């Protein structure tokens, strides 16, 4: 499933080649599951990260939301990205599959609102 995360990364990186956050936003929102506030989350990401890094964070967010990543993939992401995704889950009330959090450093686990955990959903 790492290929799914990589395909998001590749596709989103293409959208920012012309320094266009609007294209990135459009692509990311189209990949998000129904019922999440994708526009607001992408806006927050673009406010926090430079465009190229924002594309990577967006790919990781979509992989988390769609449960299209492995636990190993999740644990190998930049911890600043994981922390930001956890913060987004607390703000926008989406759940993170519980198995993705197993084995993360305690300082990241403590950031998670326990009410927003879901049962394992990724391989």
N, C-alpha and C positions, 0 to 999 in steps of 0.2 A: 503494500500500500504506500510505501514511500514514494512510488511513482506518482501517485495522486497528488501528494504535497508538492513534489517537484514539478508536476505539470501546472499546478496553480502558480507556483513561483515563476516558472518560465513565461506563462501567459501574462501574468501581471507585470513582470519586468518589461515585456514588450510594450505594454500600455504606457509606461512612464518614460520611454526613450525620447519622446518629444516633449518631456516636462509637462505632462498633462494629467493632473490629478483627477479631472472629470472623467477621463476614459478609464482610469483605474477604478474609480468609484462605481461606474456603470458596470464594469466587468465583475467586480466583487459582489455587488448587490444581486446581480443575476445568478450567482452561484450559491447564495445563502438560502437556507431553508425558509419556508414561509413562516411568518409569525415573529420574526426577529426584526429589530429596528436597524437594518443594515446601513441606511444612510447616516444615521447618527453615529454608529460605531466607526464607519469609515472616516467620517469627519473628525472624530476624536483621534483616530490613528494618524491622519494627515496633519493634525495640529501638533502631535507629539514627536513624529519621526520625519526625517528627510524623505523625499519621494521614493528613492530606491529602497531604503529600509522599510518604508511604509508598505511597499509592494510585498516584501517578505513577511511582514507582520500580518498583512491581510490574508496571504496564503495560509499561514499558520492558523489564523482565526477561522477561516472557512473549513480547513481540515478538522479543527476542533468541533465546530458546529455540526458538521456533517458526519462526524465519527469516521473520517477517512484517513486516519493516521494510526500508527502503532504506538504503544507505550514507549518503545525505544526512540522513535522519531520525536515524540513530545519531549522526552527527557534530554535530547540532544539540541533542542532549540536554545537560542540565547535566553538566559534567565530573565533579562529585562523584558523580552517579548512575552515569556510565560507570565511574568508578574503583571504585565499590562493586560493580557488576555483574562487573567483572574480578576483584575480590577473591572474590566468590561463586563464579566459575568455577574459581578456583584451589582454593578450599576444598571445593567440592562436585563437582569433576571433570566439569563439563560443558564443551562446546566452544563457542567463539564463531566464527562464520563469518569466515574470514580477511579477506574483502573489507570487512567492517565496520571493521576496524582500520586498513586502509590510509588514510593521510592524517591520522591522529590525531597529536597532539603526542607527541614521543618519551617524555616522562615517563609517559604512559599506556601506550604500547607496552611499555616496559620492565617494567611490572607483570604482563604476560601470561606465563603459563607456556607456553612454546612447544610443549610436548607436548599442550596442550589446544586447539590451533588446529584448525579443520576447514577443508575446502575451501569455497569460496564457496557460500553457500546462500541469500542474499538477493538481490533484484534490484538 
